């Protein structure tokens, strides 16, 4: 019986690791890391190394705007 309990505990740990990795990948899919810049409508430059998006990344946020 102890062998069966150890196997179930091992399987549960493996599933927890899998869910953690999937959750991290999902969370990181909505962000961008690296120097990227954009400009507001008033012409102010906004730059950051870490951007979080609620959907797809806007086209005007790019590395090329940082020059």
C-alpha positions in Angstrom: 0.0 0.0 0.0 2.9 2.4 0.7 4.2 1.9 -2.8 0.9 2.9 -4.3 0.7 6.0 -2.1 4.2 7.0 -3.1 3.4 6.6 -6.8 0.2 8.7 -6.4 2.1 11.4 -4.6 4.8 11.4 -7.3 2.1 11.7 -10.0 0.5 14.6 -8.1 3.8 16.4 -7.9 4.4 16.0 -11.6 0.9 17.3 -12.4 1.5 20.3 -10.2 4.8 21.1 -12.0 3.0 20.8 -15.4 0.2 23.2 -14.3 2.8 25.6 -13.0 4.7 25.6 -16.2 1.6 26.1 -18.3 0.4 28.9 -16.1 3.8 30.7 -16.4 3.8 30.3 -20.2 0.2 31.7 -20.4 1.2 34.6 -18.2 4.3 35.4 -20.2 2.5 35.2 -23.5 0.9 38.5 -22.6 4.1 40.4 -22.0 7.2 41.6 -23.8 10.7 41.8 -22.4 13.3 44.0 -23.8 13.8 47.7 -24.7 10.7 48.9 -26.5 9.3 52.4 -27.0 6.2 54.2 -28.2 4.9 57.7 -28.5 1.7 59.2 -27.1 -0.6 61.4 -29.2 1.1 64.4 -27.6 4.5 63.3 -28.8 5.9 62.1 -25.4 8.2 59.1 -25.7 7.4 56.2 -23.4 10.0 53.5 -23.0 10.2 50.4 -20.9 12.0 47.0 -20.7 8.8 45.2 -19.6 5.4 45.6 -21.2 2.2 43.7 -20.3 -0.6 43.6 -22.8 -4.3 42.7 -22.4 -4.5 41.4 -25.9 -2.0 41.4 -28.8 1.0 43.6 -28.8 0.2 47.0 -30.5 2.1 47.6 -33.7 3.6 51.0 -32.6 5.4 49.5 -29.6 8.8 48.4 -31.0 12.5 48.4 -30.5 12.8 50.7 -33.6 11.0 53.6 -31.8 13.7 53.9 -29.2 16.1 55.7 -31.5 
